Amino acid sequence: MSSLQQAKNTKTRTFTAILHWEEDVYVAECPEVGTASQGETIEKAIKTIFKRVLTY
């Protein structure tokens, strides 16, 4: 299968990331998947939740 055919068969989904400050870390939650992650910065929290959602 060519890359173009694979791209056409790929489905796009949109997920929500809710971020908030909790004690000493940023927490990112994805309600559609039911998972959460944390990071010392907003960027790290988003990066971690992105990885977790990809494994879903």
Secondary structure, 3 states (H helix, E strand, C coil): CCHHHHHHHCCCCCCCCEEEEECCEEEEEECCCCEEEEECCHHHHHHHHHHHHHHC
